[in-house]
Amino acid sequence: MSTQAGATAGDGTGRRGRSAARTRKAAALLTAAAAVGTLTALPAWAAEEAPLPAYAFDPSGQRIQGAASSADAVALEPGKTYRDTLRKDGKVYYRLNLDTTKNSYVSAVAVPKPGGKAEYGDGFRITIQDGSGSDCGYQEVNFATGDHVRPLTGYARRIVHPDENYCQDAGTYYVLVERESDATSTPDDWELELQHVTEPLLRKIGPDKLPESWPSGTPAPPVGKPEVREGGAGFHTAVSLKEGEWRANIRPGQTLFWRVPVDWGQQIFATAELGSSNAGDELVSNALALGLDNPARGFVDLQTASYNGKQTTVALVPRRPVAHDNRSSFETATSAMGLAGWYYLTATLSPEIAEEYGDTPLPLILRVNVGGEKKPAPDYDADPGIFQVTDGDRAAAASGASGAAAADGNTLMVALAAGGIGLGTVLLVGLGAWTLLARRTARS
């Protein structure tokens, strides 16, 4: 008797557990749908009243603490992401254990608290150094637009090459991240997202002289009806794009992230057009910033445009086709175009727009061209990893999958993006299913 009662209770608990699990799954599907860049059915009042989304850090990032001295530095392992905090005028060290079979890139994304003030030259410098303090590579980045903060990214590299005189031995190296802030700038701590990635060497190193001529003209931007493709909130959730015309909404103080696959021999061109507003005509300098970063999260370009209530457009400067030889250039933007893979586009709308035009989203049209014929990849001695464009990357660009969804193989989000299903439709269907499951759970 007790055995039968126990079995009955166990079966009932199992049914309730499975029903509850289905209910939770339905809720998870709605949450996933909301993450896809097809939220055209979201009511305007909800977008206006909601707080700005926080920067989307990689959830796999390990929390560490940078050291005040190189002697106490924590090691950054290849292929991993880390989180840290950088104080005002802070200076932190990390350790690298490098061999002579790979090139190394370490990037840092500095994320200030939204709403902070900054001077033009505020920013950070990231450097890779050897044991004698010699610089292997570095990059300095700053807000450039002045007045307001936004996420900043930069990288340092250590290249293995027979013509280099420094940083060629295997052993211990160090990453130094130094923050510079004006006395009048907001003194809040900045959150850091650090990433260490490696690149295989070439089987045979040949001449790396840059060609004197290259296609520097800007092609005509795509035209037609823009397709909705809302941007992500960070590198990890950057929304994939292919060549075309894309529509999004951007709020004052917000930074949106997209990514575009660019193969060897190809060039990326992009413009961002901020739509008009009838709320005023005051001039806001550096209102819209359009940025470009390379597959190793190294800074390439940033251009800005002012706004006076009329539509305004900002365009990236044409860059050389992606080529291994580009890394031999002393110009930061050219050398950064030496890697194939996902290139990241960012758009930032100045928070000052809210003071003059209200804290409501403005329409943004992003026009992207990927020009040039694809060329064979360099003769790497191993799989190049993220420094290539795969069929899966092209599929993600066509569907609009975010970087996180593509990495997780999230077919639901890819299908929603590819099908252009609006959030309103998903909510109606999903809420109905959710309600039905809840009722069945209650009856059970």
Solvent accessible surface area in square Angstrom, and as a share of the most:
residue,aa,sasa,rsa
1,M,199,0.89
2,S,93,0.60
3,T,113,0.66
4,Q,130,0.58
5,A,60,0.46
6,G,45,0.43
7,A,58,0.45
8,T,84,0.49
9,A,63,0.49
10,G,43,0.41
11,D,86,0.44
12,G,10,0.09
13,T,79,0.46
14,G,26,0.25
15,R,130,0.47
16,R,112,0.41
17,G,38,0.36
18,R,140,0.51
19,S,6,0.04
20,A,31,0.24
21,A,46,0.35
22,R,111,0.40
23,T,25,0.15
24,R,154,0.56
25,K,132,0.56
26,A,11,0.08
27,A,27,0.21
28,A,58,0.45
29,L,78,0.39
30,L,17,0.08
31,T,96,0.56
32,A,18,0.14
33,A,4,0.03
34,A,43,0.33
35,A,62,0.48
36,V,7,0.04
37,G,4,0.04
38,T,15,0.09
39,L,43,0.21
40,T,85,0.49
41,A,52,0.40
42,L,77,0.38
43,P,58,0.37
44,A,69,0.54
45,W,164,0.58
46,A,24,0.19
47,A,25,0.20
48,E,65,0.29
49,E,136,0.61
50,A,46,0.35
51,P,116,0.73
52,L,51,0.26
53,P,79,0.49
54,A,82,0.64
55,Y,26,0.10
56,A,25,0.19
57,F,43,0.18
58,D,18,0.09
59,P,115,0.72
60,S,86,0.56
61,G,17,0.17
62,Q,100,0.44
63,R,128,0.47
64,I,19,0.09
65,Q,145,0.64
66,G,10,0.09
67,A,12,0.09
68,A,96,0.75
69,S,48,0.31
70,S,39,0.25
71,A,90,0.70
72,D,103,0.53
73,A,15,0.12
74,V,63,0.36
75,A,35,0.27
76,L,2,0.01
77,E,87,0.39
78,P,72,0.45
79,G,66,0.64
80,K,95,0.40
81,T,12,0.07
82,Y,6,0.02
83,R,49,0.18
84,D,6,0.03
85,T,43,0.25
86,L,0,0.00
87,R,162,0.59
88,K,52,0.22
89,D,92,0.48
90,G,15,0.14
91,K,104,0.44
92,V,20,0.12
93,Y,36,0.14
94,Y,0,0.00
95,R,87,0.32
96,L,0,0.00
97,N,93,0.48
98,L,14,0.07
99,D,57,0.30
100,T,59,0.35
101,T,76,0.44
102,K,70,0.30
103,N,6,0.03
104,S,2,0.01
105,Y,2,0.01
106,V,0,0.00
107,S,1,0.01
108,A,0,0.00
109,V,0,0.00
110,A,0,0.00
111,V,18,0.10
112,P,11,0.07
113,K,120,0.51
114,P,101,0.64
115,G,63,0.61
116,G,9,0.09
117,K,108,0.46
118,A,4,0.03
119,E,81,0.36
120,Y,143,0.54
121,G,43,0.42
122,D,5,0.02
123,G,2,0.02
124,F,7,0.03
125,R,62,0.22
126,I,0,0.00
127,T,1,0.01
128,I,0,0.00
129,Q,32,0.14
130,D,23,0.12
131,G,66,0.64
132,S,97,0.63
133,G,45,0.44
134,S,32,0.20
135,D,65,0.33
136,C,32,0.19
137,G,13,0.13
138,Y,118,0.45
139,Q,10,0.04
140,E,105,0.47
141,V,11,0.06
142,N,59,0.30
143,F,0,0.00
144,A,30,0.24
145,T,14,0.08
146,G,8,0.08
147,D,70,0.36
148,H,10,0.05
149,V,19,0.11
150,R,28,0.10
151,P,29,0.18
152,L,6,0.03
153,T,12,0.07
154,G,0,0.00
155,Y,12,0.05
156,A,1,0.01
157,R,50,0.18
158,R,1,0.00
159,I,32,0.16
160,V,22,0.13
161,H,33,0.15
162,P,103,0.65
163,D,115,0.59
164,E,89,0.40
165,N,135,0.69
166,Y,141,0.54
167,C,11,0.07
168,Q,43,0.19
169,D,111,0.57
170,A,64,0.50
171,G,35,0.34
172,T,43,0.25
173,Y,7,0.03
174,Y,38,0.14
175,V,0,0.00
176,L,8,0.04
177,V,0,0.00
178,E,51,0.23
179,R,11,0.04
180,E,120,0.54
181,S,15,0.10
182,D,58,0.30
183,A,96,0.74
184,T,105,0.61
185,S,9,0.06
186,T,39,0.23
187,P,88,0.55
188,D,54,0.28
189,D,49,0.25
190,W,10,0.04
191,E,47,0.21
192,L,0,0.00
193,E,0,0.00
194,L,0,0.00
195,Q,30,0.13
196,H,1,0.01
197,V,17,0.10
198,T,36,0.21
199,E,0,0.00
200,P,12,0.08
201,L,30,0.15
202,L,36,0.18
203,R,155,0.57
204,K,171,0.72
205,I,71,0.36
206,G,42,0.40
207,P,129,0.81
208,D,51,0.26
209,K,164,0.69
210,L,40,0.20
211,P,79,0.50
212,E,160,0.72
213,S,93,0.60
214,W,74,0.26
215,P,82,0.52
216,S,62,0.40
217,G,56,0.54
218,T,88,0.51
219,P,51,0.32
220,A,86,0.67
221,P,63,0.39
222,P,25,0.16
223,V,135,0.78
224,G,54,0.52
225,K,193,0.82
226,P,37,0.23
227,E,87,0.39
228,V,41,0.24
229,R,6,0.02
230,E,31,0.14
231,G,16,0.15
232,G,10,0.10
233,A,27,0.21
234,G,0,0.00
235,F,6,0.03
236,H,39,0.17
237,T,36,0.21
238,A,0,0.00
239,V,5,0.03
240,S,0,0.00
241,L,0,0.00
242,K,100,0.42
243,E,84,0.38
244,G,15,0.15
245,E,19,0.08
246,W,9,0.03
247,R,91,0.33
248,A,3,0.02
249,N,68,0.35
250,I,0,0.00
251,R,23,0.08
252,P,6,0.04
253,G,25,0.24
254,Q,29,0.13
255,T,19,0.11
256,L,7,0.03
257,F,4,0.02
258,W,1,0.00
259,R,20,0.07
260,V,0,0.00
261,P,17,0.10
262,V,0,0.00
263,D,8,0.04
264,W,9,0.03
265,G,8,0.08
266,Q,34,0.15
267,Q,7,0.03
268,I,4,0.02
269,F,15,0.06
270,A,4,0.03
271,T,24,0.14
272,A,0,0.00
273,E,37,0.17
274,L,0,0.00
275,G,13,0.13
276,S,66,0.42
277,S,26,0.17
278,N,159,0.82
279,A,61,0.47
280,G,32,0.31
281,D,109,0.56
282,E,99,0.44
283,L,118,0.58
284,V,1,0.00
285,S,69,0.44
286,N,50,0.26
287,A,1,0.00
288,L,0,0.00
289,A,3,0.03
290,L,0,0.00
291,G,4,0.03
292,L,2,0.01
293,D,7,0.04
294,N,0,0.00
295,P,8,0.05
296,A,1,0.01
297,R,14,0.05
298,G,0,0.00
299,F,64,0.26
300,V,4,0.02
301,D,6,0.03
302,L,32,0.16
303,Q,55,0.25
304,T,51,0.30
305,A,15,0.12
306,S,48,0.31
307,Y,2,0.01
308,N,58,0.30
309,G,6,0.06
310,K,139,0.59
311,Q,115,0.51
312,T,27,0.16
313,T,73,0.42
314,V,7,0.04
315,A,50,0.39
316,L,14,0.07
317,V,61,0.35
318,P,34,0.21
319,R,38,0.14
320,R,38,0.14
321,P,28,0.17
322,V,1,0.01
323,A,35,0.27
324,H,41,0.18
325,D,43,0.22
326,N,3,0.02
327,R,23,0.08
328,S,48,0.31
329,S,20,0.13
330,F,211,0.88
331,E,94,0.42
332,T,67,0.39
333,A,9,0.07
334,T,11,0.06
335,S,14,0.09
336,A,1,0.00
337,M,0,0.00
338,G,1,0.01
339,L,4,0.02
340,A,0,0.00
341,G,1,0.01
342,W,26,0.09
343,Y,0,0.00
344,Y,23,0.09
345,L,0,0.00
346,T,20,0.12
347,A,0,0.00
348,T,7,0.04
349,L,0,0.00
350,S,3,0.02
351,P,44,0.27
352,E,60,0.27
353,I,1,0.00
354,A,31,0.24
355,E,130,0.59
356,E,66,0.30
357,Y,13,0.05
358,G,31,0.30
359,D,67,0.35
360,T,51,0.30
361,P,35,0.22
362,L,13,0.07
363,P,40,0.25
364,L,1,0.00
365,I,33,0.17
366,L,3,0.01
367,R,40,0.15
368,V,0,0.00
369,N,19,0.10
370,V,30,0.17
371,G,21,0.20
372,G,51,0.49
373,E,147,0.66
374,K,118,0.50
375,K,123,0.52
376,P,124,0.78
377,A,59,0.46
378,P,28,0.18
379,D,84,0.44
380,Y,16,0.06
381,D,63,0.33
382,A,58,0.45
383,D,106,0.55
384,P,22,0.14
385,G,43,0.41
386,I,88,0.45
387,F,0,0.00
388,Q,52,0.23
389,V,18,0.10
390,T,56,0.32
391,D,114,0.59
392,G,49,0.47
393,D,27,0.14
394,R,93,0.34
395,A,61,0.47
396,A,9,0.07
397,A,2,0.02
398,A,51,0.40
399,S,7,0.04
400,G,2,0.02
401,A,2,0.02
402,S,11,0.07
403,G,9,0.09
404,A,19,0.15
405,A,2,0.02
406,A,41,0.32
407,A,81,0.63
408,D,114,0.59
409,G,52,0.50
410,N,47,0.24
411,T,109,0.63
412,L,60,0.30
413,M,21,0.09
414,V,47,0.27
415,A,60,0.47
416,L,14,0.07
417,A,6,0.04
418,A,69,0.53
419,G,56,0.54
420,G,51,0.49
421,I,65,0.33
422,G,19,0.18
423,L,12,0.06
424,G,23,0.22
425,T,78,0.45
426,V,23,0.13
427,L,64,0.32
428,L,139,0.69
429,V,104,0.60
430,G,13,0.13
431,L,86,0.43
432,G,42,0.40
433,A,46,0.36
434,W,88,0.31
435,T,63,0.37
436,L,82,0.41
437,L,27,0.14
438,A,46,0.35
439,R,149,0.54
440,R,117,0.43
441,T,37,0.21
442,A,88,0.68
443,R,174,0.64
444,S,65,0.42
